[in-house]
Amino acid sequence: MLELEEGLPSEHDRRGPWVVAERRAFLGRALMAQGKFDEALEFLAGSYPVFQKYFGDNDKRTREVRERLHELYEATGDKEKAALYESPPQRHPPRLSRSFRSEPASEAVLLSRGSS
C-alpha cells in the first residue's frame, strides 16, 4: 500500500486535504475495479468524511464515493454496512406552480412600465 501512496500529495498540501482525498478516492476506485476490495476500502473510507466536510453530502464527489462504498460492501456481502452508504434521495428545489413562472410580458405591459 505504501508504494501507492508515495505519489499522493501530503496531507498538509497547501491546496487542502480534499486534494489528498480526491487522489485517494481515485486510487480506491481503481483498486475496486481490480477486485482488491480490502485495499480499496482503506482509500475510499478515508476520503468520504473529507468530502463530506469540505463539500457536503450532495456534492458529486461525496455522492460518488458513497456509491462506491455501497457497491464495495454489497460486493463483499456486508449488507449492514452497505445500507449505511445507500444514497439518500436527491434534494431538488421545489417546482414553481404555473402561476409563479415568469411569462413573457406583452408589449403593452412593457410600454406602460416605461411610461411611469
Phi, psi and omega in degrees: 000326183300321180299322180295325185278347182301325182276356181280149174295157178294153176296343179261017178305136184297341179283347176113155180299335181294335178294317177297316180299322180297316179292320179295322178296320178298313178297320179299318178296319180295317179295322179297318179297334178272000180081012180268072189294320180298316179291319180298320181302317180301316182288315183291314181295330178285330182276333185301309181294333178292315178297320177300315183295314186274331188236346181089169185290334185264002178291147182303317181296316180295314180299319182296315179294320178300317179296319178295320178296319177300312180297319181297312179293326175297316182295330180268001177083011180266081184296327181295313179288325178301321181296331179294337184249017174296139181293129175289160178300141180292139177266117178247149176297148180297145178281142177279143176289163183303324184292341181257356179288147180284127178252146178298133180285144178286162180299322180296320179293317180297320180293319181292330177289325181284339183273353182268000000 
